[in-house]
Amino acid sequence: MLARELRLRRRSDFGRLYRQGQTVHARTFSLRYDTNQLNHPRLAVVVSTKVSKSAVVRNRLRRRFYAQLREIIPELTPDHDVVVLVRHQAIDQSSQDIGLDLRKALTHANLLKL
């Protein structure tokens, strides 16, 4: 689990990202992001029941994505909110593949420090 200040929690923040945020698509997820007024990034991982009806599978996916994001957080630009919307293709992917896809998508969105 991420530290409380690094988590995106409010419904209004999610709504703002869905309405105004920009999107980057990868094969296992979509990334929605927008700027915030804070000095740190905020992140969330969303795995809907469309991905899997099993809560065990959804929670396992969520934990794998959060584990990869924890390694990437120090490299993120500090003024963005990011939501990762997981697709069902992620079920068959290894954690390493998920990490590579995350880095590629974040680089494409210019959210990684160079």
Steps between C-alpha positions, in 0.01 A plus 500: 500500500618849423543770762176690563622823341594313180155345455223652295185453710230760443215437261533857375866442408410187305220688326737782405747252352229323302363831368814709444789257512707387209521132409780266396412145398711190547413139427425414865366832632406859426660790683304816580694796635469870574693761695440568869597789728704284739872432528458125457328263257181318596420159355213252482450162337147405389411140418131466413285190517513496118861385534408206720200405710736355760605744772811290558616555141416873506684556828802304378516719189464815709785392730725419203440842344557679832823306552630619163383857564681509837828444316421775249374770742844661562531555125156662454452872447359640824197690374269239344208276592503162325234229476587160353195327352588131474377288207433127502813435291704576813392174665746300289790748522798463731585775746810583296290551187259719694793708629642543150160602362453749785838660437432520127158662550628745764789596271258552212292727727816693609434411864847364574789726600784482255 
